Amino acid sequence: MNRRASNIFRRGPRPSVRSHPVEMVEGLEHASALDRVIRGVSTAVRRTLRPGPAKDLLHGVPFGHPAHPPLTDLPMGCWMSAALLDLMPPTAGTQRASRALVAAGLSTAVPTALTGLADWSVLHREQQRVGVVHAVSTATATVLYTASLVARRRGREAAGRTLGFAGLTALLAGGYLGGTWRSARPPGPVTPTRSRTWCRWAGTTCAR
């Protein structure tokens, strides 16, 4: 066997190649520069959100499932549907439907943000760092969709569509980041038999 062939067989497994988004998320997890903001916000949330029914509701304990993940489907679904309509030839009907979908997404963004903030406040510091950027991205999307709705109602449909697509870009980026720290939740649904595990994770009151 020649030297070249011998080197081929001696080679070990190739190191796995990580994608740029994964490397970006790992970089955010170690971004200690965000810690000052995180400490201030998480302390304020914990002081405001005392153990009790309201905190249980935001964490989804009464439903047996975290409340934030399914709520994210509402604004994302509305705004993605509006984007699909904006890709179609504009008519009075599609423009009215797009305005309605953008407005519906904005109305559901508030409870989605509140439940997300409650969940974020009890995560580990690494996930909180990613969560801060996730929150900035989704807040940017909300601002852009608000501007889009204002523009559409003033008859500036082209500007409204452009702002909507910009908002969708920020929304998808935030959604990707949000998915990376949702896995930090305890596995499985929140059921009465799992209430103690859930309460230890979320800091909520436990059902007996």
Secondary structure, 3 states (H helix, E strand, C coil): CCHHHHHHHHCCCCCCCCCHHHHHHHHHHCCHHHHHHHHHHHHHHHHHCCCCHHHHHHHCHHHCCCCHHHHHHHHHHHHHHHHHHHCCCCCHHHHHHHHHHHHHHHHHHHHHHHHHHHHHCCCCHHHHHHHHHHHHHHHHHHHHHHHHHHHHHCCCHHHHHHHHHHHHHHHHHHHHHHHHHHCCCCCCCCCHHHHHHHHHHHCCCCCC
